[in-house]
Amino acid sequence: PCSWAQPPDDGYCEGILLWHIEQGHYGKVKLDGLNVAMVATFKGNIWDKATDMAQAFFMDERANEAQREALQTVFSGAAGGWPKQFSELTQGSQTKGMEFATIKVEIAKDLSSWRAEVPGKFLAAAEALRGPTSKGKNVEIRNLPGAETGPGGIATWGQATADRVDAFGFKWDRAGKSSKHIAFEWSGPDRV
């Protein structure tokens, strides 16, 4: 578990991030429906001098050559916008690899659950938190003080039902930790 803009509860973070692009483009290259995933670890507060950062990326294998180039440009930070700010924040991190892969994504329309998988590499699944005072609605957070997707967006807070990784030297298998679904809208020199 971790709270935004604060150190993780256990002093370190291991996580899977997935970006699903409902609608988007880089220049004239459409990116609708494509996915990018990142597996990452760090110690301390990523927003303030985190250490031992390492990451690996999975890019959607369905992307054609122009889309692959666009995804790499956007997610490397070379296109500007929030990804550039995030890449500057994580300078000095070790990138353990990048591969184009089948990325399976399921997001319930009511955000009651979400799931992402690269078969044989990682599985992340979660259910939205609901409690006695939420009257059957998902728990949402607005105005996040530090979100992996940048400013804005609404976060639906959840609990992981699966959190498994065995790729690029990363390895863990657990459930029950925190999970978040965060809506995002990015733009840069070329709108995304």
Disulfide bonds with the S-S distance in Angstrom:
none
